[in-house]
């Protein structure tokens, strides 16, 4: 298999991972029923955060790799294409225009800004509070924890995958 084919498979695998909902269900199910969080809002924000984390971590882990552009750009192009279909289907269902990819970009900008304002070098300390805020529960420990878990799980999943694929990170 040549490099182009291998990179295509890597991008497809990472897109599939970003969209996989198994860990979202696991995190959502770990929130007690007594919590005031909306489970629909929590799942929605967890999915956005997972996609964003996978894309962000690709740039982070591959920053010194020559193949960075060959992975990061196709990843976001695939997500953009998938987002278009989701936007169209959702818009028809609710009767209102939705741009899912624009929502992803906006969330990414917010998370990156939160990380840049963090007083330490640990991005998790910025992601949890930002996630809780986006869920509408800025002081909720369960929302904070759910966002932190998703970020750490997705970050670890991407790192593990890239290492198994032969990248030196």
Secondary structure by P-SEA (a helix, b strand, c coil): ccaaaaaaaaaaaaaaaaaccaaaaaaaaaccccccccaaaaaaaaaaaaaaaaaaaaaaaacccccccccaaaaaaaaaaaaaaaaaaaaaaccccccaaaaaaaaaaaaaaaaaacccccaaaaaaaaaaaaacccccaaaaaaaaaaaaaaaaaaaaaaaaacccc
